[in-house]
Amino acid sequence: PNPLQLNGLVFENNFSEWTPLAADVIEGVNQVLWEEVATDALWTWNTNDVWSFEGVSGPVAPGTPEYQALLDAFGVDASALG
């Protein structure tokens, strides 16, 4: 497996305000699901085929249908969050 990359370097999560929840190929795109600690909002990183960051989507607010759809797509149990 390839490590997650940001700006061409192996990414080491030193973002204390973000929690990585899951990584998977969703609809043919390598994606990483993140939770923003302060707001509990979800964000997704889109990556290329070697898991190098290409873009971000979000925020998706808790309690919305889109929030639950993201959790379901990544297989994340909402009761384990927070």
N, CA, C and O of each residue as an XYZ file, in Angstrom:
328
protein
N       0.827     -1.208      0.000
C       0.000      0.000      0.000
C       0.862      1.258      0.000
O       1.974      1.273      0.527
N       0.335      2.279     -0.586
C       1.042      3.563     -0.650
C       0.675      4.429      0.550
O      -0.485      4.452      0.960
N       1.649      5.143      1.120
C       1.329      6.066      2.215
C       0.630      7.305      1.682
O       0.828      7.682      0.527
N      -0.172      7.931      2.499
C      -0.815      9.193      2.163
C       0.266     10.255      1.985
O       1.206     10.339      2.776
N       0.120     11.070      0.929
C       1.121     12.103      0.651
C       0.469     13.476      0.565
O      -0.674     13.608      0.127
N       1.195     14.477      0.979
C       0.778     15.868      0.877
C       1.970     16.663      0.379
O       3.044     16.617      0.979
N       1.792     17.384     -0.702
C       2.875     18.172     -1.311
C       4.090     17.313     -1.645
O       5.232     17.755     -1.517
N       3.829     16.075     -2.076
C       4.901     15.193     -2.503
C       5.653     14.494     -1.389
O       6.589     13.742     -1.657
N       5.266     14.723     -0.152
C       5.935     14.096      0.998
C       4.968     13.178      1.726
O       3.759     13.409      1.723
N       5.502     12.140      2.349
C       4.664     11.263      3.158
C       4.027     12.099      4.257
O       4.709     12.829      4.975
N       2.714     11.981      4.376
C       1.964     12.789      5.335
C       1.996     12.147      6.709
O       1.652     10.976      6.864
N       2.405     12.908      7.692
C       2.332     12.503      9.086
C       1.327     13.434      9.745
O       1.531     14.647      9.780
N       0.253     12.876     10.261
C      -0.812     13.710     10.793
C      -0.342     14.476     12.025
O      -0.351     13.955     13.141
N       0.066     15.721     11.799
C       0.423     16.601     12.901
C      -0.599     17.733     13.023
O      -0.317     18.795     13.579
N      -1.796     17.471     12.487
C      -2.898     18.421     12.579
C      -3.763     18.023     13.773
O      -4.667     17.200     13.628
N      -3.505     18.582     14.928
C      -4.224     18.177     16.137
C      -5.715     18.512     16.050
O      -6.519     17.945     16.791
N      -6.086     19.417     15.164
C      -7.494     19.801     15.051
C      -8.279     18.909     14.086
O      -9.458     19.155     13.829
N      -7.627     17.881     13.557
C      -8.251     16.965     12.604
C      -8.009     15.524     13.018
O      -6.922     15.174     13.478
N      -9.030     14.692     12.853
C      -8.910     13.261     13.137
C      -9.209     12.479     11.864
O     -10.301     12.601     11.309
N      -8.258     11.678     11.395
C      -8.562     10.830     10.234
C      -9.481      9.688     10.683
O      -9.220      9.037     11.695
N     -10.549      9.450      9.929
C     -11.512      8.423     10.301
C     -11.400      7.162      9.450
O     -11.538      6.048      9.954
N     -11.145      7.350      8.147
C     -11.115      6.189      7.251
C     -10.508      6.597      5.922
O     -10.474      7.775      5.565
N     -10.032      5.597      5.201
C      -9.545      5.794      3.838
C     -10.090      4.655      2.997
O     -10.071      3.496      3.412
N     -10.580      4.999      1.798
C     -11.163      3.973      0.940
C     -11.259      4.521     -0.483
O     -11.093      5.717     -0.723
N     -11.528      3.626     -1.399
C     -11.808      4.011     -2.780
C     -13.319      4.128     -2.887
O     -14.037      3.133     -2.799
N     -13.793      5.353     -3.079
C     -15.221      5.645     -3.168
C     -15.517      6.112     -4.586
O     -14.971      7.114     -5.047
N     -16.389      5.373     -5.273
C     -16.744      5.692     -6.655
C     -15.503      5.888     -7.520
O     -15.447      6.800     -8.345
N     -14.508      5.021     -7.322
C     -13.302      5.033     -8.140
C     -12.259      6.070     -7.769
O     -11.251      6.208     -8.462
N     -12.486      6.803     -6.684
C     -11.545      7.849     -6.253
C     -10.997      7.482     -4.879
O     -11.764      7.178     -3.966
N      -9.672      7.508     -4.726
C      -9.053      7.298     -3.413
C      -9.380      8.497     -2.534
O      -9.076      9.636     -2.889
N     -10.002      8.236     -1.384
C     -10.438      9.319     -0.514
C     -10.092      9.018      0.942
O     -10.020      7.863      1.361
N      -9.880     10.092      1.696
C      -9.638      9.999      3.135
C     -10.699     10.843      3.826
O     -10.906     12.005      3.475
N     -11.366     10.257      4.803
C     -12.398     10.959      5.555
C     -11.811     11.509      6.844
O     -11.169     10.784      7.605
N     -12.037     12.805      7.084
C     -11.510     13.500      8.267
C     -12.664     14.101      9.056
O     -13.686     14.499      8.498
N     -12.470     14.156     10.385
C     -13.391     14.878     11.253
C     -12.666     16.091     11.813
O     -11.565     15.982     12.353
N     -13.296     17.239     11.677
C     -12.754     18.467     12.268
C     -13.140     18.485     13.744
O     -14.325     18.520     14.076
N     -12.154     18.461     14.622
C     -12.379     18.286     16.055
C     -13.294     19.367     16.637
O     -14.191     19.047     17.418
N     -13.094     20.613     16.282
C     -13.845     21.718     16.893
C     -15.322     21.714     16.524
O     -16.155     22.148     17.320
N     -15.663     21.229     15.326
C     -17.043     21.329     14.845
C     -17.709     19.979     14.596
O     -18.922     19.913     14.398
N     -16.927     18.908     14.604
C     -17.390     17.563     14.247
C     -17.788     17.441     12.777
O     -18.345     16.423     12.365
N     -17.503     18.473     11.989
C     -17.803     18.417     10.557
C     -16.887     17.405      9.867
O     -15.771     17.152     10.319
N     -17.371     16.839      8.782
C     -16.584     15.901      7.992
C     -16.030     16.576      6.750
O     -16.677     17.430      6.144
N     -14.835     16.182      6.388
C     -14.156     16.649      5.185
C     -13.572     15.428      4.482
O     -13.219     14.450      5.141
N     -13.466     15.469      3.178
C     -12.805     14.384      2.458
C     -11.651     14.938      1.643
O     -11.758     15.974      0.987
N     -10.551     14.218      1.706
C      -9.422     14.481      0.820
C      -9.562     13.565     -0.370
O      -9.750     12.359     -0.210
N      -9.472     14.119     -1.557
C      -9.390     13.317     -2.766
C      -7.916     13.164     -3.104
O      -7.152     14.128     -3.056
N      -7.528     11.945     -3.444
C      -6.132     11.675     -3.757
C      -6.051     10.935     -5.092
O      -7.052     10.432     -5.603
N      -4.854     10.882     -5.637
C      -4.673     10.165     -6.896
C      -4.445      8.678     -6.620
O      -4.647      8.208     -5.500
N      -4.026      7.951     -7.644
C      -3.899      6.504     -7.505
C      -2.772      6.065     -6.579
O      -2.731      4.901     -6.181
N      -1.858      6.964     -6.226
C      -0.805      6.634     -5.252
C      -1.026      7.386     -3.925
O      -0.091      7.579     -3.147
N      -2.257      7.799     -3.689
C      -2.682      8.441     -2.441
C      -1.974      9.766     -2.168
O      -1.665     10.089     -1.021
N      -1.721     10.523     -3.222
C      -1.165     11.864     -3.089
C      -2.316     12.866     -3.168
O      -3.124     12.821     -4.096
N      -2.383     13.767     -2.192
C      -3.470     14.747     -2.076
C      -3.678     15.510     -3.367
O      -2.723     15.972     -3.992
N      -4.960     15.639     -3.770
C      -5.314     16.420     -4.957
C      -6.353     17.490     -4.682
O      -6.409     18.489     -5.399
N      -7.177     17.304     -3.660
C      -8.204     18.293     -3.380
C      -9.013     17.894     -2.158
O      -8.867     16.796     -1.622
N      -9.869     18.814     -1.732
C     -10.645     18.602     -0.514
C     -12.097     18.977     -0.761
O     -12.398     19.868     -1.556
N     -12.994     18.282     -0.066
C     -14.422     18.598     -0.091
C     -14.897     18.746      1.342
O     -14.467     18.005      2.226
N     -15.771     19.691      1.566
C     -16.325     19.875      2.900
C     -16.495     21.342      3.191
O     -16.152     22.176      2.353
N     -16.998     21.675      4.318
C     -17.394     20.798      5.406
C     -18.793     20.224      5.192
O     -19.612     20.784      4.463
N     -19.039     19.089      5.848
C     -20.363     18.480      5.890
C     -20.767     18.438      7.359
O     -20.118     17.786      8.177
N     -21.843     19.140      7.678
C     -22.260     19.327      9.072
C     -22.903     18.073      9.657
O     -23.620     17.350      8.964
N     -22.638     17.822     10.945
C     -23.289     16.702     11.632
C     -24.809     16.846     11.582
O     -25.347     17.953     11.570
N     -25.478     15.710     11.553
C     -26.937     15.719     11.578
C     -27.598     15.873     10.228
O     -28.824     15.826     10.126
N     -26.800     16.056      9.188
C     -27.371     16.196      7.850
C     -27.369     14.848      7.133
O     -26.579     13.967      7.472
N     -28.242     14.685      6.151
C     -28.228     13.442      5.379
C     -26.881     13.192      4.693
O     -26.455     12.045      4.556
N     -26.219     14.256      4.268
C     -24.914     14.123      3.615
C     -23.859     13.579      4.578
O     -22.992     12.796      4.190
N     -23.947     13.999      5.825
C     -23.027     13.522      6.874
C     -23.165     12.010      7.042
O     -22.177     11.275      7.022
N     -24.406     11.563      7.208
C     -24.640     10.129      7.384
C     -24.242      9.349      6.136
O     -23.731      8.234      6.241
N     -24.470      9.923      4.959
C     -24.090      9.245      3.711
C     -22.573      9.051      3.636
O     -22.103      8.006      3.186
N     -21.813     10.049      4.074
C     -20.349      9.897      4.095
C     -19.918      8.808      5.068
O     -19.078      7.972      4.736
N     -20.488      8.814      6.262
C     -20.151      7.779      7.240
C     -20.460      6.391      6.672
O     -19.658      5.466      6.803
N     -21.622      6.257      6.047
C     -22.016      4.972      5.468
C     -21.068      4.554      4.347
O     -20.675      3.390      4.267
N     -20.700      5.496      3.484
C     -19.824      5.184      2.353
C     -18.467      4.659      2.821
O     -17.885      3.774      2.194
N     -17.970      5.216      3.931
C     -16.671      4.802      4.468
C     -16.793      3.692      5.515
O     -15.780      3.193      6.004
N     -18.006      3.307      5.857
C     -18.201      2.250      6.852
C     -17.850      2.670      8.267
O     -17.376      1.857      9.061
N     -18.084      3.949      8.589
C     -17.769      4.487      9.919
C     -19.036      4.492     10.768
O     -20.088      4.949     10.320
N     -18.935      3.987     11.982
C     -20.054      3.956     12.923
C     -20.126      5.301     13.646
O     -19.184      5.690     14.337
N     -21.231      6.000     13.487
C     -21.384      7.336     14.081
C     -21.259      7.310     15.594
O     -20.833      8.300     16.190
N     -21.621      6.200     16.230
C     -21.564      6.147     17.694
C     -20.121      6.120     18.210
O     -19.877      6.327     19.399
N     -19.174      5.865     17.313
C     -17.755      5.840     17.720
C     -17.096      7.216     17.620
O     -15.939      7.375     18.008
N     -17.812      8.197     17.111
C     -17.243      9.543     16.927
C     -17.413     10.393     18.163
O     -18.223     10.110     19.045
N     -16.593     11.477     18.194
C     -16.744     12.487     19.240
C     -16.035     12.109     20.456
O     -16.057     12.849     21.440
